[in-house]
Amino acid sequence: MSALSSKQPYPGLRPFDEGDQEYFFGRDAQTHNLRQKLEGSRLVAVVGRSGCGKSSLVKAGLIPLLANEKESEGRPIWLIATFRPQGRPIEELGKTLLELTPDISESTRELRRIRLDAMLRRSSQGLVEAASELGIPESGHLLIIVDQFEEIFRFEGPSGSNADEATAFVRLLIEAINAESPRIQIILTMRLDFLGDCARFARLPEAISDGQFLVPSLSRAERRAAIEEPAKKAGKLVRPEVTQRLLNEIGEDPEQLPVLQHVLMRMWQHAGANAEITLKDYEDAGGVTAAISRHADLIYDGLATDAHRRVAERLFKAISERDRRGRSIRRATLLGEIAAIVAGDDAKAHAAADPKKLNNVIDVFRAPDCCFLLPAADEELSPATLIDISHESLLRGWNKLTGKTGNDGWIGEEDRDGRIYGGLLEAAKNKSTLSSEVARDRQQWWNKVRPNAAWADRYENNFALVEEFVRTAASRAFWLRFGIMVLLAAAMVSLFAAALVNTFWTGERSQREALDAKLTELTRQDRDVRAELTRILNQKKELEGTIRQAQNIVPSSDGKALRDLDKLLKESSAGSDNVVQRAVVDPKAGTPATLSSDTGFLWIGSAQAGNLTTLAGAPVPPAGVKINEDYLINLDIYLRQGLPDRTTYSQQPTLGIMPEGTRVRILDIAPPFSRASGDQYWAQVRVASLALSIVYFQFAVGSRDQAQQISKALQEKGYKIPGEERTGAAAGKHEVRYFYDGQKTIAAQLAEDTTQALQRLSYSSLSVSAVLEGNPIKSNPDGKLELWLAIPPK
């Protein structure tokens, strides 16, 4: 990794590292406090929120301080080994210990590596035994720094893979700090939100409790030093108005510190040979809200070809994801696995070209002037190299990853594709049958995404099973619709023949007049047949009989008939029951914000899945629903005036929409409706408690603690807020966004409740208003609201 210098005194998104200490300002007090903590504890856990500077404090602060501590003979007191556990902590520990004995031949080095690995895996005393062979003097110390310790959790597979190695690794550390000789001390850097996961390891919580060092927030003066001093040391002046603007916009949120460093790096680059960094450099860089996205777009747009840009898209989709709470997180992946994913569905065709393209793309995004990817630019790439995003700020700040208004970004697209694949895998395992429309939609999705087995590994694989399921479902849907069109064609031929026969025997009018009249009648009957087709498509038993008849009607040699029927096939369509029933609001018609009646009829699910849960949250299949009992609805859905029509399954008018979490009492259960997609179940219900809307909270400027205080106040009112998402797009906004006219009342109520909550929290000058989102592309299908709020820092 290139050390900072007068040519580039700011690190950007990467943390400060060893060798960067000359440009590491604002942390002197924290560094000395950490040194004192190390004096009293054999294991020190440096914990804090993402972006607070844990790794930088240890590498650019503490390590240089320890390096200056010498014995009377001038020998260093500390022997320091630093590594990240990644998905293989014992292996990485062994490699790091091997680097402490550099003066050995290459052949001896390999033997030493194998011996170290075996020693560490043989027993929990392995680290003590390995350290005793390093020749550490009695007055010396071996310091093991495990940077980003949370990776032992992050890299654990869905089935718990790597858990055994993580347990063995922790035992090595615990035994090491309890050994009398040699003296081994441990520093862990770890994100605060993973602290609770440490409870799974014996004796680790006690050790962390004794040696925890919570990284303090930087004071305004310390943040000022971090902004101005590196430039001053490199011979430039940051204008006071620039510093003031940065301090105001960054606020006290430690998660914004990497963003600050990236903005500073970009301003330095824009300033060039100028003696001062000005507000123009700040604006040219994109400021706090846009610097990361603008820089990443510049790199992406500058890639050599469209093929390189497609590789970049697949790369970033592979190394990022959404967790169960909907947060965008890093997903470090081996280069060899990424190469297999990038190859698409034709690995042979891409084998020669794509690995080179992939390496070129990675090199561009990990260059010293951006540092968006790890490892550093000076580290050689191999299939075993772990590729990672340098900091989560890129996931929050690059529009191509996060998406713009109304569109999913790459992370959202990957999440949606994964859920679609998971649904197909579940359907394939259960041998389910897809409706004609869903089968055609999934075939189109498959052709567009072009998944392969390497990509499917991320989603439980079973690639061959899912591929065959999609192909079979699409084929079944084709022949189903093909049979209908054959019957339609046969009906038209029969009608035309009847017309000709009648015309031949007509003596009251000329043959020409009779033929014209019959053709007019035939046209009308043709329209009737097409209307009847819609009803036929929804009747599974008749359709199965139709397929058998169709196979006997048209021979495979009749090419013209097949072409004509194929044209008719494209003009026909069928609906999915689940799409009809899903509570998607029509933005033109709108939906009442409250119900016009507390009693109505509810679709409670299909034979495959239900829409109700117990009051404790356990799913309830429709067949298990009981009269006179209360249940919760697990999705936003309509309350209807009556049951669907038994023949056409057309829906009755709505009484309003019931948000997820609404409590209903079952009054009566109707016999199931037989549908092409399976039996559908309905019940008459009384609404016991109408849930308030789910609210997506987007905030800017203020700290996450402030945002969480506001969320808590609204949750006490009954609103459901999945989390608080920081976004620069919320700067200057104080509004509740709603997407359909019918939501105006509830949006206005949320705006009023938010204003009152802000006043109780001493934001007396803030007032929130309800705003109709007019962009037809941007919509929340389930009618959920959004709160956009710029929070003044306290």
C-alpha positions as a printed Julia matrix, in Angstrom:
794×3 Matrix{Float64}:
   0.0     0.0     0.0
   1.45    3.38   -1.01
   2.2     5.51    2.04
   0.87    9.04    2.25
   3.24   11.79    1.12
   3.3    15.43    0.12
   1.89   14.3    -3.25
  -1.16   12.78   -1.56
  -1.56   13.53    2.16
  -5.11   12.15    2.52
  -5.92    8.39    2.34
  -9.47    8.58    0.94
 -11.71    5.67    1.92
  -8.88    3.37    3.0
  -7.74    3.52    6.65
  -4.46    5.11    7.69
  -1.72    2.49    7.74
   1.8     1.99    9.04
   3.94    4.61    7.34
   1.13    7.2     7.3
   1.8     8.51   10.82
   3.26   11.82    9.63
  -0.17   12.73    8.18
  -2.25   11.22   10.98
  -3.6    14.17   12.98
  -6.23   14.67   15.67
  -5.69   11.37   17.51
  -2.74   12.05   19.84
  -4.75   11.83   23.07
  -6.54    8.67   21.92
  -3.23    7.04   20.93
  -1.69    7.61   24.39
  -4.86    6.42   26.13
  -4.75    3.22   24.08
  -1.09    2.74   25.02
  -2.02    3.0    28.69
  -4.82    0.45   28.17
  -2.31   -1.97   26.68
  -0.14   -1.54   29.78
  -2.85   -2.98   32.03
  -4.49   -5.6    29.78
  -3.04   -8.54   27.88
  -6.01   -8.39   25.47
  -7.38   -5.03   24.32
 -10.51   -4.85   22.14
 -10.6    -1.57   20.19
 -14.29   -1.24   19.34
 -16.4     1.43   17.71
 -18.87    2.09   14.93
 -18.03    1.66   11.27
 -15.8     4.48   10.08
 -14.77    5.74   13.52
 -11.06    5.07   12.84
 -10.32    1.86   14.79
  -7.77    0.46   12.33
  -6.2     3.87   11.7
  -5.75    4.5    15.44
  -3.9     1.2    15.88
  -1.82    1.2    12.69
  -0.91    4.87   12.28
  -1.12    5.82   15.96
  -0.2     3.0    18.33
   2.24    0.96   16.21
   4.6     3.93   15.5
   4.46    4.81   19.2
   5.46    1.26   20.2
   8.17    1.14   17.53
   9.95    4.01   19.31
  10.14    2.07   22.58
  13.64    0.55   22.85
  15.65   -1.4    25.36
  18.86    0.11   26.78
  20.84   -1.72   24.1
  18.68   -0.12   21.42
  16.76   -3.29   20.58
  12.98   -2.87   20.0
  10.79   -4.04   22.87
   7.83   -4.94   20.68
   7.65   -7.62   17.99
   4.42   -6.82   16.11
   2.34   -9.08   13.83
  -0.71   -7.55   12.12
  -3.28   -9.4    10.01
  -6.97   -9.67    9.09
  -8.64  -13.04    9.81
 -10.79  -12.99    6.63
 -12.3   -16.47    6.23
  -9.19  -18.33    7.39
  -7.9   -16.87   10.69
  -5.45  -19.66   11.63
  -3.88  -19.67    8.17
  -3.52  -15.86    8.21
  -2.01  -15.98   11.72
   0.55  -18.53   10.54
   1.51  -16.44    7.51
   1.98  -13.38    9.71
   4.19  -15.22   12.21
   6.23  -16.52    9.28
   6.95  -12.92    8.2
   8.63  -12.33   11.59
  11.43  -14.7    10.53
  12.39  -13.27    7.11
  16.02  -14.43    6.87
  15.34  -17.95    5.59
  15.56  -19.52    2.15
  12.49  -20.09   -0.01
  12.53  -23.86    0.48
  12.99  -23.48    4.23
  10.19  -20.9     4.28
   7.67  -23.35    2.81
   8.63  -26.04    5.32
   8.38  -23.47    8.11
   4.91  -22.43    6.89
   3.65  -26.02    6.9
   5.12  -26.61   10.39
   3.57  -23.39   11.75
   0.15  -24.25   10.37
   0.29  -27.74   11.89
   1.48  -26.33   15.23
  -1.38  -23.8    15.41
  -4.0   -26.4    14.56
  -2.67  -29.16   16.82
  -3.65  -27.68   20.18
  -4.83  -24.51   21.9
  -1.19  -23.94   23.01
  -0.11  -23.61   19.37
   0.4   -19.84   19.42
   2.44  -20.04   22.64
   4.63  -22.76   21.11
   5.1   -20.81   17.89
   5.98  -17.61   19.75
   8.59  -19.44   21.86
  10.5   -20.25   18.65
  10.81  -16.57   17.67
  13.59  -15.9    20.16
  11.81  -13.09   21.99
  13.95  -11.78   24.9
  12.52  -11.91   28.44
  11.92   -8.17   28.42
  10.3    -8.28   25.01
   6.68   -8.58   23.96
   4.94  -10.21   21.02
   1.95   -8.1    19.99
  -0.64   -9.83   17.79
  -3.0    -7.32   16.15
  -6.14   -8.92   14.69
  -7.59   -6.15   12.53
 -11.32   -6.33   11.74
 -11.86   -9.24   14.12
 -15.55   -9.31   13.12
 -14.52  -11.06    9.89
 -14.58  -14.37   11.76
 -18.36  -13.81   11.89
 -18.81  -12.14    8.49
 -17.17  -15.0     6.6
 -19.12  -17.73    8.34
 -21.26  -19.57    5.78
 -25.05  -19.99    6.03
 -24.57  -23.55    7.29
 -22.13  -22.44    9.98
 -19.02  -23.33    7.96
 -15.77  -21.88    9.35
 -17.32  -21.85   12.84
 -14.95  -24.61   14.07
 -11.87  -22.73   12.84
 -13.11  -19.52   14.48
 -13.53  -21.35   17.79
 -10.06  -22.88   17.56
  -8.6   -19.48   16.66
 -10.13  -17.78   19.7
  -8.79  -20.56   21.95
  -5.28  -19.85   20.62
  -5.66  -16.19   21.58
  -7.06  -16.89   25.06
  -4.32  -19.38   25.92
  -1.68  -16.97   24.61
  -2.66  -14.08   26.89
  -2.63  -16.42   29.9
   0.86  -17.8    29.22
   3.64  -16.56   31.48
   6.35  -16.84   28.84
   6.8   -15.58   26.24
   4.7   -12.52   26.97
   2.05  -12.3    24.27
  -0.47   -9.47   24.05
  -3.45   -9.2    21.73
  -5.23   -6.23   20.15
  -8.53   -6.78   18.37
 -10.2    -4.08   16.28
 -13.9    -4.75   15.9
 -17.12   -3.04   14.91
 -19.37   -2.33   17.87
 -22.4    -4.09   16.35
 -20.51   -7.42   16.4
 -19.62   -7.21   20.09
 -22.55   -9.41   21.13
 -21.43  -12.19   18.77
 -18.33  -12.72   20.92
 -20.51  -14.36   23.59
 -20.43  -17.61   21.61
 -16.76  -18.15   22.56
 -15.76  -19.33   26.03
 -13.73  -16.8    28.1
 -13.63  -14.21   25.3
 -16.42  -11.95   26.71
 -14.6   -11.76   30.06
 -11.31  -10.88   28.36
 -12.96   -8.19   26.23
 -14.79   -6.77   29.24
 -11.47   -6.31   31.05
  -9.71   -4.75   28.07
 -12.33   -2.9    26.07
 -11.29    0.41   24.51
 -14.24    2.27   23.0
 -12.93    4.7    20.37
 -14.06    8.2    21.35
 -15.58   10.62   18.86
 -13.31   13.35   17.59
 -13.89   16.8    19.03
 -14.43   19.71   16.67
 -10.83   20.82   17.24
  -9.54   17.31   16.47
 -11.61   17.13   13.28
 -10.23   20.55   12.31
  -6.69   19.23   12.75
  -7.5    16.16   10.62
  -8.67   18.52    7.85
  -6.0    21.23    7.89
  -2.77   19.74    9.23
  -2.03   17.11    6.5
  -2.36   19.79    3.8
  -0.19   22.19    5.8
   2.52   19.53    6.17
   2.38   18.94    2.41
   2.69   22.67    1.67
  -0.91   23.73    1.06
  -3.47   25.78    2.95
  -7.1    24.72    3.42
  -9.15   27.91    3.33
 -11.02   28.58    6.64
 -14.39   28.69    4.89
 -13.7    25.21    3.45
 -12.89   23.84    6.89
 -16.0    25.42    8.35
 -18.24   23.95    5.68
 -16.75   20.49    6.08
 -17.14   20.6     9.86
 -20.78   21.66    9.56
 -21.72   19.11    6.94
 -19.9    16.15    8.47
 -21.25   16.83   11.96
 -20.38   14.5    14.82
 -21.25   11.24   13.12
 -18.13    8.99   13.12
 -19.49    7.11   10.1
 -18.82   10.24    8.05
 -15.05   10.32    8.75
 -14.12    8.11    5.73
 -16.35   10.34    3.57
 -14.48   13.37    4.93
 -11.12   11.81    4.03
 -12.32   11.01    0.52
 -13.59   14.56   -0.02
 -10.24   15.91    1.22
  -8.34   13.62   -1.16
 -10.47   14.73   -4.11
 -10.12   18.43   -3.19
  -6.34   17.97   -3.03
  -6.38   16.4    -6.5
  -8.55   19.2    -7.91
  -6.34   21.89   -6.36
  -3.33   20.6    -8.29
  -0.41   23.03   -8.11
  -2.44   25.78   -6.42
  -1.23   26.9    -2.99
  -4.73   26.8    -1.45
  -7.7    24.46   -1.33
 -10.79   26.58   -1.96
 -14.55   26.23   -2.04
 -14.29   25.77   -5.8
 -12.21   22.64   -5.22
 -14.88   21.49   -2.76
 -17.67   22.02   -5.32
 -15.64   20.45   -8.15
 -15.08   17.37   -6.01
 -18.84   17.04   -5.41
 -18.89   17.96   -1.74
 -19.8    15.64    1.11
 -22.96   14.39   -0.58
 -21.66   13.61   -4.07
 -17.86   13.25   -4.0
 -17.82    9.46   -3.76
 -20.49    8.88   -6.42
 -18.99   11.4    -8.81
 -15.51    9.9    -8.46
 -16.72    6.3    -8.83
 -18.75    7.28  -11.94
 -15.68    8.93  -13.41
 -13.69    5.72  -13.02
 -16.53    3.53  -14.31
 -17.22    5.72  -17.34
 -13.49    5.75  -18.11
 -13.25    1.96  -18.43
 -11.95    0.85  -21.81
 -15.04   -0.85  -23.26
 -18.66   -1.73  -22.56
 -17.43   -5.25  -21.8
 -15.24   -3.85  -19.02
 -18.23   -1.94  -17.64
 -20.34   -5.13  -17.61
 -17.51   -6.85  -15.73
 -17.46   -3.97  -13.22
 -21.2    -4.35  -12.62
 -20.91   -8.1   -11.96
 -17.86   -7.5    -9.77
 -19.58   -5.03   -7.44
 -22.74   -7.15   -7.32
 -20.58  -10.09   -6.23
 -18.83   -8.24   -3.37
 -21.84   -6.46   -1.85
 -25.22   -7.52   -0.52
 -28.14   -6.63    1.73
 -28.37   -8.18    5.17
 -31.58   -9.31    6.86
 -32.26   -5.76    8.07
 -32.01   -4.38    4.53
 -28.61   -2.73    5.13
 -26.04   -2.68    2.34
 -22.91   -4.49    3.53
 -19.59   -5.67    2.12
 -19.2    -9.27    0.95
 -15.51   -9.99    0.39
 -15.07  -12.75   -2.2
 -12.13  -14.66   -3.64
 -10.97  -13.44   -7.04
 -11.33  -16.96   -8.46
 -15.01  -17.07   -7.44
 -15.64  -13.61   -8.9
 -14.02  -14.65  -12.18
 -16.36  -17.64  -12.42
 -19.39  -15.41  -11.78
 -18.24  -12.8   -14.3
 -17.87  -15.54  -16.94
 -21.68  -15.64  -17.17
 -23.44  -18.72  -18.49
 -20.76  -19.51  -21.1
 -17.56  -20.02  -19.16
 -15.7   -21.53  -22.16
 -16.29  -18.48  -24.33
 -15.07  -16.12  -21.62
 -12.23  -18.18  -20.18
  -9.49  -16.4   -22.09
 -10.76  -12.82  -22.0
 -12.69  -12.17  -18.82
 -10.01  -12.86  -16.17
  -7.81  -10.22  -17.8
 -10.71   -7.76  -18.03
 -11.61   -8.47  -14.41
  -8.07   -7.84  -13.18
  -7.93   -4.59  -15.18
 -11.19   -3.39  -13.63
 -10.03   -4.27  -10.11
  -6.71   -2.48  -10.67
  -8.48    0.7   -11.75
 -10.79    0.72   -8.71
  -7.95    0.0    -6.24
  -5.53    2.57   -7.63
  -3.9     4.82   -4.98
  -5.88    7.86   -6.14
  -9.24    6.24   -5.25
  -8.74    3.14   -3.04
 -12.3     1.9    -3.57
 -11.24   -1.78   -3.47
  -8.88   -3.95   -1.45
  -6.21   -5.33   -1.51
  -3.93   -2.35   -2.08
  -2.59   -1.6    -5.53
   0.88   -2.96   -4.78
  -0.37   -6.45   -3.84
  -0.28   -9.06   -6.59
  -3.59  -10.64   -7.55
  -4.22  -14.39   -7.67
  -7.35  -16.57   -7.65
  -6.91  -16.9    -3.85
  -6.87  -13.09   -3.33
  -9.81  -11.78   -1.36
 -11.44   -8.8    -3.1
 -13.27   -6.42   -0.79
 -14.76   -2.93   -0.77
 -12.48   -0.6     1.19
 -15.29    0.91    3.24
 -19.08    0.75    3.57
 -19.23    4.44    2.65
 -18.92    3.42   -1.0
 -22.03    1.24   -0.6
 -23.95    4.23    0.73
 -22.44    6.89   -1.51
 -22.24    5.51   -5.07
 -25.53    5.91   -6.94
 -24.86    2.93   -9.17
 -24.82    0.72   -6.09
 -27.57    2.42   -4.1
 -29.83    3.38   -7.01
 -31.33    6.72   -7.92
 -34.86    7.89   -7.22
 -37.31    5.32   -8.58
 -34.72    2.73   -9.6
 -32.85   -0.06   -7.87
 -29.08    0.13   -7.89
 -26.82   -2.83   -8.42
 -27.22   -3.97   -4.81
 -31.0    -3.87   -5.09
 -30.93   -5.7    -8.43
 -28.72   -8.43   -6.99
 -30.98   -8.76   -3.96
 -34.05   -9.06   -6.21
 -32.34  -11.61   -8.48
 -31.32  -13.65   -5.46
 -34.88  -13.69   -4.13
 -36.24  -14.72   -7.55
 -33.7   -17.53   -7.74
 -34.55  -18.59   -4.19
 -38.24  -18.7    -5.07
 -37.55  -20.83   -8.13
 -35.38  -23.17   -6.07
 -38.13  -23.55   -3.47
 -40.73  -24.18   -6.19
 -38.46  -26.73   -7.87
 -37.86  -28.59   -4.59
 -41.6   -28.68   -3.86
 -42.41  -29.63   -7.47
 -44.78  -26.66   -7.71
 -46.49  -25.57  -10.91
 -46.11  -21.99  -12.13
 -48.97  -20.17  -13.82
 -48.51  -19.39  -17.51
 -47.68  -15.73  -16.92
 -45.23  -16.37  -14.08
 -43.46  -19.09  -16.08
 -43.04  -16.75  -19.04
 -41.82  -13.95  -16.75
 -39.24  -16.22  -15.09
 -37.99  -17.4   -18.49
 -37.5   -13.79  -19.56
 -35.68  -13.07  -16.27
 -33.41  -16.09  -16.82
 -32.53  -14.96  -20.35
 -31.75  -11.44  -19.15
 -29.7   -12.24  -16.01
 -28.02  -15.32  -17.52
 -27.08  -16.91  -14.18
 -24.5   -19.65  -13.89
 -23.56  -22.26  -11.29
 -20.84  -20.05   -9.76
 -23.37  -17.26   -9.16
 -25.91  -19.78   -7.8
 -23.4   -20.91   -5.15
 -24.31  -17.71   -3.33
 -27.93  -18.87   -3.16
 -27.64  -22.56   -2.16
 -26.72  -23.57   -5.74
 -28.87  -26.5    -7.1
 -28.29  -24.74  -10.42
 -29.1   -27.73  -12.66
 -32.37  -28.35  -10.8
 -33.52  -24.72  -11.13
 -32.42  -24.46  -14.76
 -34.43  -27.56  -15.68
 -37.42  -26.28  -13.67
 -37.45  -22.93  -15.52
 -37.08  -24.65  -18.89
 -39.85  -27.15  -18.16
 -42.21  -24.49  -16.76
 -41.69  -22.27  -19.81
 -42.24  -25.21  -22.16
 -45.41  -26.23  -20.31
 -46.73  -22.67  -20.51
 -45.96  -22.5   -24.23
 -47.84  -25.69  -25.06
 -50.69  -24.69  -22.79
 -51.2   -21.46  -24.67
 -50.45  -23.18  -27.96
 -53.32  -25.6   -27.39
 -55.75  -22.77  -26.71
 -54.77  -21.07  -29.92
 -55.2   -24.31  -31.85
 -58.78  -24.64  -30.56
 -59.39  -21.01  -31.45
 -58.12  -21.59  -34.96
 -60.21  -24.75  -35.26
 -63.3   -22.86  -34.12
 -62.69  -20.15  -36.72
 -62.23  -22.75  -39.48
 -65.46  -24.49  -38.46
 -67.4   -21.24  -38.47
 -65.99  -20.3   -41.86
 -66.88  -23.72  -43.29
 -70.42  -23.39  -41.94
 -70.68  -20.03  -43.58
 -69.64  -21.45  -46.94
 -72.12  -24.36  -46.71
 -74.98  -22.05  -45.81
 -74.04  -19.71  -48.61
 -74.05  -22.56  -51.15
 -77.63  -23.53  -50.27
 -79.02  -20.01  -50.03
 -81.5   -19.3   -52.8
 -82.97  -16.01  -51.55
 -79.84  -13.9   -52.06
 -76.86  -14.04  -54.32
 -73.89  -16.11  -53.2
 -71.77  -12.96  -52.81
 -74.24  -11.21  -50.49
 -74.64  -14.36  -48.37
 -70.9   -14.78  -48.07
 -70.44  -11.13  -46.95
 -73.13  -11.54  -44.29
 -71.62  -14.75  -42.99
 -68.18  -13.24  -42.88
 -69.58  -10.32  -40.82
 -71.16  -12.81  -38.44
 -67.92  -14.76  -38.32
 -66.02  -11.62  -37.28
 -68.46  -11.02  -34.43
 -68.21  -14.65  -33.34
 -64.43  -14.4   -33.51
 -64.55  -11.53  -30.99
 -66.77  -13.66  -28.74
 -64.38  -16.57  -28.98
 -61.45  -14.32  -28.01
 -63.41  -13.01  -25.01
 -64.21  -16.55  -23.98
 -60.51  -17.37  -24.21
 -59.77  -15.22  -21.14
 -62.13  -17.33  -19.06
 -60.76  -20.59  -20.48
 -57.18  -19.64  -19.6
 -58.08  -19.59  -15.9
 -59.61  -23.08  -15.83
 -56.88  -25.63  -15.28
 -58.84  -28.81  -16.04
 -60.17  -27.52  -19.35
 -56.7   -26.32  -20.32
 -55.19  -29.75  -19.71
 -57.84  -31.28  -21.97
 -57.17  -28.57  -24.53
 -53.47  -29.49  -24.7
 -54.34  -33.1   -25.46
 -56.75  -32.06  -28.2
 -54.23  -29.61  -29.66
 -51.6   -32.29  -29.98
 -54.01  -34.3   -32.15
 -55.24  -31.39  -34.3
 -52.18  -29.81  -35.89
 -49.44  -31.96  -37.41
 -45.85  -30.83  -36.9
 -45.44  -30.51  -40.66
 -48.03  -27.73  -40.96
 -45.57  -24.81  -40.75
 -48.0   -22.07  -41.79
 -50.52  -23.04  -39.12
 -47.77  -23.07  -36.52
 -46.59  -19.59  -37.56
 -50.12  -18.18  -37.51
 -50.75  -19.68  -34.1
 -47.48  -18.32  -32.8
 -48.62  -14.83  -33.81
 -51.89  -15.38  -31.96
 -49.89  -16.65  -28.99
 -48.13  -13.3   -28.62
 -51.47  -11.47  -28.63
 -52.88  -13.55  -25.78
 -52.11  -13.14  -22.06
 -53.12  -14.66  -18.76
 -53.07  -13.29  -15.2
 -51.43  -14.67  -12.08
 -53.68  -15.14   -9.07
 -51.0   -13.89   -6.7
 -50.55  -10.69   -8.72
 -54.31  -10.1    -8.74
 -54.53  -10.54   -4.99
 -51.35   -8.67   -3.98
 -52.13   -5.3    -2.5
 -50.64   -3.08   -5.18
 -52.24    0.34   -5.13
 -53.41    1.96   -8.34
 -51.8     5.43   -8.26
 -54.54    6.9   -10.44
 -57.49    5.57   -8.5
 -55.87    5.89   -5.08
 -56.79    3.92   -1.99
 -58.52    5.07    1.22
 -56.06    5.73    4.03
 -58.61    4.28    6.42
 -61.21    1.55    5.96
 -64.78    2.53    5.1
 -65.99   -0.48    7.1
 -64.42   -2.68    9.78
 -65.96   -5.85    8.3
 -65.23   -7.35    4.89
 -63.64  -10.21    2.98
 -59.93  -11.05    2.9
 -57.78  -13.31    0.72
 -55.96  -15.42    3.32
 -53.63  -17.23    0.89
 -53.2   -20.21   -1.38
 -52.55  -23.88   -0.79
 -48.83  -23.07   -1.01
 -48.61  -20.13    1.43
 -50.8   -18.11    3.77
 -51.11  -14.4     4.49
 -51.83  -14.73    8.24
 -49.71  -15.34   11.32
 -50.54  -16.0    14.94
 -50.32  -13.06   17.35
 -46.85  -14.38   18.23
 -45.8   -14.19   14.56
 -45.92  -17.89   13.59
 -47.14  -18.49    9.98
 -50.58  -20.11    9.67
 -51.56  -22.06    6.51
 -55.07  -21.2     5.2
 -56.32  -24.69    6.04
 -55.31  -24.11    9.68
 -57.2   -20.82   10.13
 -60.05  -21.08   12.68
 -63.28  -19.1    13.05
 -63.56  -16.67   16.02
 -59.76  -16.45   16.46
 -57.51  -13.4    15.94
 -54.57  -13.29   13.5
 -52.07  -10.76   12.14
 -51.74   -9.97    8.41
 -48.18  -10.46    7.12
 -48.46   -8.15    4.07
 -50.32   -5.04    2.94
 -53.61   -6.21    1.42
 -57.11   -5.08    0.44
 -60.27   -5.59    2.46
 -63.06   -6.36   -0.09
 -66.83   -5.85   -0.03
 -67.55   -9.46   -1.0
 -66.11  -12.75   -2.2
 -64.79  -13.07   -5.77
 -67.08  -14.31   -8.52
 -66.98  -18.14   -8.55
 -66.89  -18.33  -12.35
 -64.58  -15.52  -13.43
 -62.79  -14.93  -10.09
 -63.26  -11.19  -10.65
 -62.7    -9.11   -7.51
 -65.25   -7.07   -5.57
 -64.66   -3.36   -4.78
 -62.3    -2.56   -1.93
 -63.1    -1.1     1.47
 -59.5     0.1     1.84
 -56.03   -1.27    2.38
 -54.88   -2.96    5.58
 -51.16   -2.47    6.34
 -48.92   -5.33    7.4
 -49.45   -6.1    11.09
 -53.2    -5.38   11.1
 -55.1    -7.63   13.55
 -58.27   -9.34   12.29
 -60.94  -11.64   13.8
 -62.11  -14.5    11.53
 -65.92  -14.49   11.22
 -66.41  -17.13    8.51
 -64.32  -19.13    6.01
 -65.47  -19.68    2.42
 -64.92  -22.94    0.49
 -61.68  -22.73   -1.51
 -61.7   -21.29   -5.02
 -60.23  -23.67   -7.61
 -57.65  -21.78   -9.66
 -54.99  -22.62  -12.23
 -52.29  -21.71   -9.7
 -53.87  -23.81   -6.94
 -56.74  -23.44   -4.48
 -57.25  -19.91   -3.11
 -58.77  -19.3     0.34
 -60.99  -16.41    1.5
 -62.52  -15.45    4.84
 -64.93  -12.89    6.23
 -63.12  -10.83    8.88
 -63.6    -8.0    11.34
 -60.69   -5.59   11.75
 -59.7    -5.51   15.43
 -56.71   -3.18   15.14
 -55.59   -1.39   11.97
 -51.77   -1.17   11.89
 -50.03    2.08   11.1
 -47.86    2.29    8.02
 -44.27    1.13    7.72
 -42.08    4.21    7.36
 -38.73    4.27    5.55
 -36.6     6.87    7.35
 -33.95    8.69    5.26
 -31.89   11.24    7.15
 -28.94   13.57    6.64
 -26.6    15.94    8.52
 -27.33   14.81   12.1
 -25.9    11.75   13.85
 -27.4     8.27   13.79
 -28.07    8.56   17.52
 -30.27   11.57   16.83
 -32.1     9.71   14.05
 -32.69    6.74   16.35
 -34.17    9.05   19.01
 -36.69   10.32   16.45
 -37.45    6.75   15.32
 -38.1     5.7    18.9
 -40.54    8.57   19.41
 -42.5     7.56   16.28
 -42.41    3.87   17.15
 -44.03    4.73   20.47
 -46.88    6.16   18.39
 -47.24    2.8    16.63
 -45.32    3.41   13.39
 -43.05    0.64   12.16
 -39.6     1.94   11.16
 -37.27   -0.85    9.89
 -34.17    1.36   10.32
 -32.59    4.72    9.66
 -30.69    5.18    6.39
 -28.23    8.02    6.0
 -28.31    9.64    2.56
 -27.04   12.93    1.26
 -30.23   13.24   -0.79
 -32.12   14.05    2.43
 -30.14   17.26    2.98
 -32.54   20.22    3.32
 -35.62   17.94    3.38
 -38.31   17.98    6.1
 -41.11   15.99    4.53
 -43.22   12.84    4.5
 -43.49   11.41    0.99
 -46.61    9.55   -0.08
 -47.21    8.03   -3.48
 -50.97    7.78   -4.0
 -53.73   10.34   -3.5
 -55.55    8.06   -1.08
 -52.59    8.15    1.34
 -52.8    11.88    1.9
 -54.63   11.61    5.22
 -52.24    9.14    6.82
 -49.2    10.99    5.41
 -50.45   14.24    6.94
 -50.92   12.44   10.26
 -47.35   11.11   10.13
 -46.05   14.6     9.33
 -47.94   16.01   12.33
 -46.73   13.21   14.63
 -43.13   13.73   13.45
 -43.34   17.5    14.04
 -44.63   16.92   17.57
 -41.9    14.35   18.23
 -39.24   16.8    17.03
 -40.59   19.5    19.32
 -40.47   17.14   22.3
 -36.83   16.39   21.39
 -35.99   20.12   21.4
 -36.04   20.67   17.63
 -38.63   23.39   18.01
 -37.79   25.09   14.71
 -38.47   22.02   12.56
 -41.81   21.43   10.87
 -42.57   18.43    8.65
 -45.06   18.5     5.78
 -46.69   15.8     3.63
 -45.6    15.8    -0.02
 -47.09   13.77   -2.88
 -44.28   12.1    -4.82
 -45.08   12.99   -8.42
 -42.51   10.83  -10.17
 -44.51    7.99  -11.82
 -41.42    5.76  -11.86
 -40.74    6.12   -8.14
 -43.35    4.28   -6.1
 -43.62    1.93   -3.16
 -45.88   -0.89   -4.45
 -47.33   -1.64   -1.02
 -48.18    1.98   -0.26
 -45.5     2.52    2.37
 -44.47    6.04    3.36
 -41.05    7.69    3.48
 -39.72   10.24    5.99
 -36.97   12.49    4.59
 -35.35   14.61    7.29
 -32.27   16.78    7.65
 -31.48   16.78   11.39
 -29.58   19.8    12.73
 -26.57   18.67   14.8
 -26.92   19.44   18.49
